[in-house]
């Protein structure tokens, strides 16, 4: 009953959100049409639709959603994959006679979706290809927004948008507001999905749709196209442009409607990793976890790890923390070094495996950490503090295996409280010089927002607890900014420096650490070009809520909130500019932070030179 009530509430909430912020009027669409007419590049977009026995009303609604596009340079390529329902042929014939932009072809034998899609590809004459299912809907401004983004980002060869679902009754629900391109997340779930738009020549270059991978053919196509075109060719449009219909036959209703899809997904991802030269074991979805998972092997032999424990405030707890790590961590080669103000070597367990580094009170702790790393022989470094506790023995192995991937800067664990409540799953930059804790789920065991609570994904910032980096990357980045005071600021500063070097910071969803007590620590200004960026976090969708406490992955009221922020004693912020952190204990208040990227969503629709207010369908 609770789940039903929650689902009903979420549908009402999204309906309210759409009516307030994304329900465009005819006047809005007319303004958009005029703006698009002024764009210098107006490519033809071929909308390819494989068709097999849809309901007549759903088929008609799909075609009409294309005909209602405010951008007129499209062609609709309808491929009847040997449907045995008479109404399909009649509807396709009628619309082809009605509109010369509608092309149709009938296959004599059912070949399934890949063969039918290739027939549509052969029919297409547009510069770009948009994929549409036979019972789904395009928002009326979908293709116009695609063209606007193509003009704005001329290097683009692949685009994807946000999406939602439409029920049989016609109500919209379950919006999926996505991050920008994430090469790690795409290996576990095809979040690219709908609306997917591809340069037609690129699709032909990679060989079109691969037969035998039905059910994951789009996922496979995305991976092959990105390998050919490069990640810089992918553009995300943060607008709901696609409505995925939930029917008993579609995977929008339930993933198990197509039991052949998981095996096809494993093949697509496995071959993609092999082509990249990355060794990994790809595991299928399982009960309670409807996503693929990847396990990267440790280098052989396992590289030694220096575990640095901040004991500056809790030297009495250092021995207990070190003993806990020694008893609970299965990793074969690591050495623990505590950093504090007073020597306590005699009280430490396991001499030779646990050591102490005395910090001069006049010298910043961050500088001592950097010195400890520089003087060490270990290949990797892990940052903890005395309140850290581990739940499962492979936490360090998982972090090291991800940090060992060549393009990784930091690999970080999720941080939870003693009762399993998420404290941080990465951090989100706000675009106004601040950052907040990312909480895509409330409890550690929950999937959270479209699985992001437990999936491994790229983040801009990680807290400075439970993070691992290779020693070489750590030193080449310049280490921790020397004036970073506290684990939050240390993580932000080090993350920013990794970003500056073009390295990726990964939140490893399968690795979880527990923090005893509340998060603490002052926030200092991170060092690095990325620290003072004026744009908000590209891995957090601007339609989602961002307030003074956290990035909650809930709907933003309004999207891209730009309201004033009330900060009491429970929140902390940078006092010298740059990126800071707002923290507050859990409560009912929802103070908001200023978000500069609100312009990306709320002013994106009507101007060719600068964003304007937008209302999504």
C-alpha positions in Angstrom: 0.0 0.0 0.0 2.8 2.4 0.9 4.5 1.8 -2.5 1.2 2.5 -4.3 0.6 5.7 -2.4 4.2 6.8 -3.1 3.8 6.1 -6.8 0.6 8.0 -6.9 2.1 10.9 -5.1 5.1 10.9 -7.5 2.8 11.0 -10.5 0.8 13.9 -9.1 4.0 15.7 -8.2 5.4 15.3 -11.8 2.1 16.4 -13.2 2.2 19.5 -11.1 5.8 20.2 -12.1 4.9 19.9 -15.8 2.0 22.2 -15.5 4.1 24.8 -13.7 7.3 24.7 -15.8 7.1 22.5 -18.9 3.6 22.8 -20.4 4.2 24.9 -23.5 1.5 26.9 -25.2 0.9 27.4 -28.9 2.6 30.8 -28.5 5.7 29.2 -27.1 5.9 26.8 -30.0 5.4 29.6 -32.5 8.2 31.5 -31.0 10.4 28.5 -31.1 9.6 27.9 -34.7 10.6 31.5 -35.6 13.8 31.1 -33.7 14.7 27.9 -35.4 14.1 29.4 -38.8 16.9 31.9 -38.1 19.5 29.2 -37.4 22.2 28.9 -40.0 22.2 25.1 -40.2 18.9 23.3 -40.7 19.6 19.6 -41.3 17.0 17.1 -42.4 16.2 14.6 -39.6 15.1 11.1 -40.6 12.8 9.6 -37.9 13.1 5.9 -38.2 10.3 3.7 -36.8 10.2 -0.1 -37.0 6.6 -1.3 -36.8 5.1 -4.6 -35.8 1.4 -4.9 -34.8 1.0 -1.8 -32.6 -2.5 -0.8 -31.5 -4.1 1.5 -34.1 -4.6 4.4 -31.7 -1.0 4.2 -30.5 0.3 4.1 -34.1 -1.7 7.1 -35.1 -0.6 9.0 -32.0 3.0 8.3 -32.8 2.7 9.5 -36.4 0.8 12.6 -35.3 3.4 13.5 -32.8 6.0 13.7 -35.6 3.6 15.7 -37.8 3.1 18.2 -35.0 6.9 19.0 -34.9 7.5 22.7 -35.0 10.7 22.0 -37.0 9.5 21.1 -40.5 12.7 19.6 -42.1 12.0 16.0 -41.2 11.1 12.7 -42.9 9.3 9.8 -41.3 10.6 6.4 -42.3 8.0 3.8 -41.4 9.1 0.2 -41.7 6.3 -2.4 -41.5 8.1 -5.5 -40.3 5.5 -7.9 -41.8 2.7 -7.0 -39.4 -0.3 -9.3 -39.6 -2.7 -6.7 -38.3 -4.6 -5.1 -41.2 -4.9 -1.7 -39.6 -1.2 -1.2 -39.8 -1.0 -1.3 -43.6 -4.1 0.9 -43.9 -2.8 3.5 -41.5 0.6 3.7 -43.1 -0.9 3.9 -46.6 -3.2 6.7 -45.5 -0.5 8.8 -43.9 2.0 8.3 -46.8 -0.7 9.6 -49.2 -1.4 12.5 -46.8 2.2 13.8 -46.3 5.0 13.5 -48.8 7.5 13.6 -45.9 6.2 10.2 -44.7 8.0 7.2 -46.4 7.0 3.6 -45.9 8.4 0.2 -46.7 6.9 -3.2 -46.1 9.1 -6.1 -45.3 7.9 -9.4 -46.7 9.2 -11.4 -43.7 9.5 -10.4 -40.0 13.1 -9.8 -39.3 12.8 -8.3 -35.8 13.9 -4.8 -34.8 17.5 -4.8 -36.0 16.6 -5.9 -39.5 13.6 -3.5 -39.6 15.8 -0.6 -38.3 18.4 -1.3 -41.1 15.6 -1.1 -43.6 14.7 2.3 -42.2 18.3 3.3 -42.3 18.4 2.4 -46.0 15.3 4.6 -46.6 16.7 7.6 -44.7 18.1 10.6 -46.6 18.5 13.0 -43.7 21.8 14.1 -42.2 20.7 12.9 -38.8 18.7 9.9 -37.7 16.2 9.9 -34.8 15.0 6.6 -33.4 11.3 6.3 -32.4 9.3 3.2 -31.3 6.0 2.5 -32.9 3.9 3.4 -29.9 5.9 6.2 -28.3 5.6 10.0 -28.7 7.8 12.9 -29.5 7.3 16.2 -27.7 6.3 18.8 -30.3 9.5 20.7 -29.9 11.8 17.7 -29.9 13.4 18.0 -33.3 13.6 21.8 -33.0 15.7 21.4 -29.8 17.9 18.8 -31.6 18.6 21.4 -34.3 19.3 24.1 -31.8 21.8 22.0 -30.0 23.4 20.9 -33.3 23.9 24.6 -34.2 25.2 25.3 -30.7 27.6 22.3 -30.7 28.7 21.7 -34.3 31.0 18.9 -33.4 28.1 16.8 -32.3 27.5 13.4 -34.0 25.2 11.9 -31.3 22.6 13.5 -29.1 20.3 12.2 -26.4 17.6 13.9 -24.3 15.8 13.4 -21.1 12.6 11.3 -21.2 9.5 10.3 -19.3 6.8 7.6 -19.6 3.2 7.9 -20.8 0.6 5.5 -19.5 -2.1 3.9 -21.5 -4.5 6.6 -20.1 -2.2 9.3 -21.4 -0.7 10.6 -18.1 3.0 11.4 -18.0 5.1 10.0 -15.2 8.6 8.7 -14.2 10.7 11.4 -15.7 14.4 10.5 -16.2 16.6 13.5 -15.9 20.0 12.3 -17.0 23.6 13.4 -16.5 25.8 14.5 -19.3 27.9 11.8 -21.1 29.4 9.4 -18.6 31.5 6.6 -20.1 31.4 4.5 -17.0 27.6 4.7 -16.4 26.8 3.8 -20.0 28.5 0.4 -19.4 26.0 -0.5 -16.7 22.8 0.9 -18.2 21.7 2.5 -21.5 20.7 5.8 -20.0 21.4 7.4 -23.5 18.2 5.7 -24.6 15.4 8.1 -25.7 15.5 10.4 -27.6 18.5 9.1 -29.4 19.7 11.0 -32.5 22.7 9.9 -34.6 24.6 11.4 -37.5 23.4 9.2 -40.4 26.8 8.7 -42.0 28.2 7.7 -38.6 25.6 4.9 -38.2 26.4 3.7 -41.7 30.2 3.8 -40.9 29.8 1.5 -38.0 27.6 -0.9 -39.9 24.1 0.0 -38.8 22.1 -2.1 -36.3 23.7 -5.5 -35.5 21.3 -8.4 -35.9 21.5 -10.9 -33.0 21.6 -8.1 -30.4 17.8 -7.5 -30.4 16.7 -5.9 -27.1 20.0 -4.0 -26.7 20.5 -2.9 -30.3 20.4 0.8 -29.4 22.9 0.3 -26.5 25.2 -1.5 -28.9 24.9 1.2 -31.5 25.7 4.0 -29.0 28.8 2.2 -27.8 30.1 1.6 -31.4 29.3 5.1 -32.5 31.1 6.6 -29.5 34.2 4.5 -30.2 34.3 5.8 -33.7 33.4 9.5 -33.1 34.9 10.0 -29.6 33.2 11.2 -26.4 33.5 14.9 -27.5 30.9 14.1 -30.2 28.1 13.3 -27.7 25.7 16.1 -26.6 23.0 15.8 -23.9 19.8 17.9 -24.2 18.4 18.4 -20.7 14.8 18.5 -21.8 12.1 15.9 -21.9 11.7 15.3 -25.6 10.5 11.7 -25.6 7.5 10.0 -24.0 8.0 6.3 -23.7 4.6 4.4 -23.6 4.1 1.9 -20.9 2.3 -1.1 -22.3 2.3 -4.8 -21.3 4.6 -5.5 -24.2 7.1 -2.8 -23.7 10.2 -2.6 -21.5 8.9 0.7 -20.2 6.4 -1.3 -18.3 8.8 -3.9 -17.0 12.4 -4.9 -18.0 11.5 -8.6 -18.1 9.1 -8.2 -21.1 12.1 -8.9 -23.4 14.1 -11.8 -21.7 16.6 -11.8 -24.6 17.7 -8.2 -23.9 20.0 -8.9 -21.0 22.2 -11.3 -22.9 22.4 -8.9 -25.8 23.4 -6.2 -23.4 26.2 -8.3 -21.9 27.5 -9.0 -25.4 27.4 -5.3 -26.4 29.3 -4.1 -23.3 31.7 -7.0 -23.3 32.7 -6.4 -26.9 33.0 -2.6 -26.2 35.4 -3.2 -23.3 37.4 -5.6 -25.4 37.7 -3.0 -28.2 38.9 -0.5 -25.6 41.5 -3.0 -24.3 40.0 -2.9 -20.8 39.8 -6.2 -18.9 36.6 -6.6 -16.9 34.0 -9.2 -16.0 30.5 -8.1 -17.0 27.8 -9.6 -14.8 24.1 -9.6 -15.7 21.3 -8.0 -13.8 20.1 -10.0 -10.8 17.1 -10.0 -8.5 16.8 -6.6 -6.8 19.5 -5.0 -9.1 18.3 -4.6 -12.7 21.6 -3.4 -14.1 24.7 -4.9 -15.4 27.8 -4.7 -13.1 31.5 -4.6 -13.9 34.3 -6.1 -11.9 37.8 -4.8 -12.9 40.7 -7.1 -11.9 43.5 -5.9 -9.7 46.9 -5.6 -11.2 49.0 -8.7 -10.6 50.5 -8.7 -8.0 48.2 -6.5 -6.0 49.9 -3.1 -5.7 50.7 -1.8 -2.2 48.5 0.9 -0.8 49.3 3.6 1.7 46.3 4.2 4.0 46.5 7.7 5.5 44.3 8.2 8.5 43.6 11.8 9.7 43.9 11.5 13.5 44.5 15.2 14.1 41.3 15.6 16.2 40.9 12.0 17.4 44.2 10.5 18.2 42.7 8.4 20.9 40.6 6.6 18.2 43.5 5.9 15.9 44.3 2.5 17.4 40.7 1.4 17.3 40.3 2.5 13.7 43.6 0.8 12.6 42.7 -2.4 14.4 39.2 -2.4 12.8 40.8 -2.0 9.3 43.3 -4.8 9.9 40.5 -7.1 11.0 38.0 -6.3 8.3 40.0 -5.5 5.1 40.9 -8.4 2.8 43.3 -6.5 0.7 46.7 -8.3 0.8 49.2 -5.3 0.8 48.6 -2.1 2.6 50.2 0.0 5.3 48.4 2.3 7.7 49.9 5.7 8.7 48.1 7.9 11.2 48.7 11.7 11.2 48.3 13.6 14.4 49.7 16.2 16.7 51.2 14.0 19.4 53.2 10.7 19.1 51.2 7.6 20.1 53.4 4.9 18.4 53.4 2.7 21.5 49.6 2.4 21.5 49.3 1.3 17.9 48.6 -2.3 16.9 50.6 -4.4 14.4 54.0 -2.6 14.5 55.3 -2.4 10.9 51.8 -2.3 9.4 50.7 0.7 11.4 52.8 3.8 11.8 52.4 7.4 13.1 53.4 10.6 11.5 53.6 13.5 13.9 52.3 16.8 12.5 53.8 20.1 13.5 51.0 22.3 14.7 52.2 25.2 12.7 52.1 23.2 9.4 48.9 22.4 7.6 47.8 18.7 7.9 47.3 18.6 4.1 50.9 19.5 3.6 51.9 16.6 5.9 49.7 14.2 3.9 51.4 15.3 0.7 54.8 14.7 2.3 53.8 11.3 3.5 52.7 10.3 0.0 55.9 11.7 -1.5 58.1 9.8 0.9 56.2 6.5 0.5 56.9 3.6 -1.8 53.3 2.4 -2.2 51.7 2.6 -5.6 48.3 3.9 -4.3 47.1 6.1 -1.5 43.8 5.9 0.4 42.5 8.8 2.6 40.5 8.0 5.7 39.9 9.4 9.2 39.5 7.8 12.6 35.7 7.6 12.4 35.8 5.3 9.3 34.5 1.8 9.6 34.2 -0.8 6.8 31.2 -3.1 6.2 32.6 -5.7 3.7 36.2 -6.9 3.2 36.6 -6.0 -0.5 36.0 -2.3 -0.2 39.7 -1.4 -0.8 40.2 -3.9 -3.6 37.2 -2.4 -5.5 38.5 1.2 -5.1 42.1 0.2 -6.2 40.8 -1.7 -9.2 38.9 1.4 -10.4 41.8 3.8 -9.5 44.1 1.6 -11.6 42.2 2.4 -14.8 44.5 4.8 -16.7 42.1 7.8 -17.0 40.9 7.7 -13.3 41.9 10.4 -10.9 40.1 9.5 -7.7 37.9 6.4 -7.0 35.7 7.0 -4.0 33.3 4.9 -1.8 29.8 5.9 -0.7 29.7 7.3 2.8 26.9 6.2 5.1 25.9 6.8 8.7 25.8 4.0 11.3 22.1 3.3 10.5 22.8 2.9 6.7 21.6 6.4 5.8 23.5 7.9 2.8 25.8 10.8 3.9 27.4 11.3 0.5 27.6 9.5 -2.8 29.9 12.0 -4.4 29.4 15.7 -4.4 27.7 18.1 -6.8 29.0 21.5 -7.8 26.3 24.2 -7.8 27.8 26.6 -10.3 27.8 29.4 -7.8 31.1 28.5 -6.2 29.7 25.9 -3.8 29.2 22.1 -3.7 26.8 19.9 -1.8 26.6 16.2 -0.9 25.0 14.0 -3.5 22.3 11.7 -2.2 20.6 9.8 -5.0 19.0 7.5 -2.4 18.2 7.6 1.3 19.5 4.2 2.4 22.6 2.3 1.3 20.8 -0.7 0.1 18.3 1.2 -2.1 18.7 1.7 -5.8 17.9 5.3 -5.6 17.3 7.6 -8.6 17.4 5.2 -11.6 20.0 3.1 -9.9 22.5 6.0 -9.3 22.7 5.2 -5.6 24.5 1.9 -6.3 25.9 2.3 -9.8 29.5 3.3 -10.5 29.5 6.7 -12.2 31.6 9.7 -12.9 31.3 12.7 -10.5 32.9 16.1 -10.5 33.9 16.0 -6.8 34.4 13.4 -4.1 34.8 14.0 -0.4 38.2 13.4 1.0 37.2 10.2 2.9 37.3 6.8 1.4 39.0 7.9 -1.8 41.9 6.1 -3.6 44.3 7.5 -6.1 47.5 6.2 -7.7 50.5 7.8 -6.1 51.7 9.1 -9.5 48.3 10.8 -10.3 48.2 12.2 -6.8 51.7 13.8 -7.0 51.4 14.9 -10.7 48.1 16.7 -9.7 50.0 18.6 -7.0 48.5 16.6 -4.1 46.0 18.1 -1.7 45.8 22.0 -1.6 47.9 22.9 1.5 45.3 25.2 3.0 42.4 22.7 2.6 41.0 22.3 6.2 39.0 19.2 6.8 38.1 16.1 4.8 35.5 17.8 2.7 37.8 20.6 1.5 40.6 18.1 0.9 38.4 16.0 -1.3 37.1 19.1 -3.2 40.6 20.4 -3.8 42.1 17.1 -4.9 39.1 16.4 -7.1 39.4 19.8 -8.8 43.1 19.1 -9.5 42.3 15.8 -11.0 39.7 17.4 -13.2 42.3 20.0 -14.3 44.5 17.1 -15.6 41.6 15.6 -17.6 41.2 12.7 -15.2 37.9 11.2 -14.1 36.7 10.9 -10.5 34.6 7.8 -10.0 32.0 7.1 -7.3 32.2 3.3 -6.9 28.7 2.2 -5.9 29.7 -1.2 -4.7 32.2 0.2 -2.1 30.6 1.6 1.0 32.1 3.0 4.2 30.4 3.9 7.4 31.2 7.2 9.3 30.6 7.2 13.1 29.0 10.5 14.1 28.1 13.5 12.0 30.2 14.9 9.2 32.5 17.6 10.4 35.3 19.8 9.2 35.7 23.4 7.9 35.7 24.0 4.2 38.5 25.8 2.5 38.8 27.0 -1.1 39.8 24.2 -3.4 42.7 25.0 -5.7 42.6 24.5 -9.5 40.9 25.8 -12.5 37.9 23.5 -12.1 37.4 24.8 -8.5 36.1 28.2 -9.7 34.1 27.1 -12.7 31.1 29.3 -13.4 29.0 26.5 -14.7 27.2 23.9 -12.6 27.8 20.2 -12.4 27.4 18.4 -15.7 26.7 15.1 -13.9 23.7 16.5 -12.1 20.7 17.4 -14.3 19.5 21.1 -14.0 15.9 20.0 -13.7 16.6 18.4 -10.3 16.5 20.0 -6.9 19.6 21.5 -5.4 19.4 23.1 -2.0 21.7 24.1 0.9 21.8 20.6 2.3 22.3 18.3 -0.6 21.6 17.3 -4.2 18.6 15.1 -3.6 17.8 14.0 -7.2 14.2 15.1 -6.6 12.3 17.4 -9.0 13.3 21.0 -8.7 10.5 23.5 -7.9 11.5 25.4 -9.9 14.0 23.5 -12.1 17.4 25.0 -11.8 16.4 26.8 -8.6 17.7 30.3 -8.3 16.1 31.3 -5.0 17.8 32.9 -2.0 19.5 30.6 0.4 19.0 30.7 4.2 22.1 29.3 5.9 22.0 28.7 9.6 24.5 27.1 12.0 23.9 23.7 10.5 25.4 24.8 7.1 29.0 25.7 6.2 30.3 27.5 3.2 33.5 28.7 1.7 34.4 32.0 3.3 37.0 33.0 0.7 35.1 32.2 -2.5 35.6 29.2 -4.8 33.8 25.9 -4.1 32.3 25.3 -0.7 30.0 22.9 1.0 26.6 23.3 2.6 25.8 20.7 5.2 22.8 20.4 7.4 21.2 17.7 9.5 18.2 16.0 8.1 15.0 17.9 8.5 12.0 19.2 6.7 13.3 22.5 5.4 14.3 23.0 1.8 16.5 26.0 1.5 17.8 26.4 -2.1 21.1 27.5 -3.5 21.6 29.8 -6.5 22.3 27.8 -9.6 23.8 29.5 -12.6 23.0 26.6 -14.9 19.3 27.3 -14.6 19.7 29.2 -17.8 20.5 26.0 -19.6 17.0 24.7 -19.0 14.8 27.7 -18.2 16.1 29.9 -21.1 16.8 27.4 -23.8 14.0 27.5 -26.3 13.3 30.7 -28.1 16.5 32.5 -28.9 19.3 31.7 -31.3 21.9 33.7 -29.4 21.1 33.2 -25.7 18.8 30.8 -23.8 15.2 31.8 -23.2 12.4 30.3 -21.0 11.4 26.8 -22.0 8.4 24.7 -21.4 8.8 21.0 -22.2 6.0 18.8 -23.4 
